[in-house]
């Protein structure tokens, strides 16, 4: 295996129902390479503004200035940028809030929403989110959340919401958009990071719920990257298993993942990368390919019970065709989380670099890609090395500014990172 050390509520459509029912039942450093990926179009999680300001061109590598946009929050899981310059955010404990702007000192307004069925335990709760590309017309956004019924955990699901015109409340319009993603009652390995491509296709990274056979099971949505039609909740056109008999399998883009925490799409080629947690070694960043296996199998082909985490993160012996990591942390792990590509001339030499947050490592990793799509170099900017604790969400605003959230539990913050 490759190891590379990091340097210094509308009614459900039949498709939605079938998926929910069926599932409920049933990048490296020098020398690291990654196989050719399947482009998934260009894009990110943000809705483009109609007239984003053009930043001046920059040469060289800029210094980074970190500003606090908002504080006093708790486990900020994700950020979504609205066309009017405001920002939606999710907190793991089951809260949605609205920031008045992307500038330091923004006000935080709670968004009233019925989140009483969110199962908050361990790593689970209200997690990732995306703002729809047509938000200016529909005011819709989609969240990923652990769900319970009558106090009992049932699944992880995507729910689509509509924000009120004044931004003070949100109501469900598709619940679930996609259901049936597996859940662990402890909340362990819940995933769940959604990201949009340029043409509005929804990519969702999921966790394996710490169960041995799930990542390799094509009848399960756990331990996968899913590719979904944002409007219907069905498979996006071009999915590798579009003709599968099992409706869950039709949503799968790639499998054999452990616990995907970030998804990022390159602005130029449309290639997608996942950031995922390893066990005691080998967090990975993976260049995604349609239908590919990424080699995580703690059940060892079903030959052992439980959850054997001594197996390689990418088991090339058991799966010779598995895709090697584009980057691997080695030991110790960083607990990588959100990820996004820096884009725009204001970033100078950092334009096109993959920014990845680290929870355990409490830093921001800047990964420069090599010609083959692997990670050629990793650097850690000093202003974001241990200064703010655990870093969770990493998102780029429509104007190219980088935003990062903290996930320490108390006085968590939304940080703005500008090149200077």
LINRAVEN-V816220 format. One record per run of one state. SS is the DSSP state (a for helix, b for strand, c for the rest). FROM is the first residue (numbers start at 1). LEN is the number of residues. Records with the same first field share a line. If there is no record, write none. Layout:
SS=FROM-LEN / FROM-LEN
//
This chain:
c=1-9 / 11-3 / 26-35 / 62-2 / 74-2 / 82-5 / 92-3 / 100-8 / 113-5 / 119-2 / 122-2 / 125-1 / 132-3 / 139-1 / 150-2 / 164-5 / 182-11 / 197-4 / 206-1 / 208-16 / 230-5 / 236-13 / 256-3 / 266-6 / 277-7 / 288-5 / 294-33 / 329-7 / 342-3 / 349-5 / 359-4 / 370-5 / 386-5 / 397-5 / 407-5 / 420-1
b=10-1 / 61-1 / 64-10 / 76-6 / 87-5 / 95-5 / 108-5 / 118-1 / 121-1 / 124-1 / 126-6 / 140-10 / 152-12 / 169-13 / 193-4 / 201-5 / 207-1 / 224-6 / 235-1 / 252-4 / 259-7 / 272-5 / 284-4 / 293-1 / 327-2 / 336-6 / 348-1 / 354-5 / 363-7 / 375-11 / 391-6 / 402-5 / 412-8
a=14-12 / 135-4 / 249-3 / 345-3
//
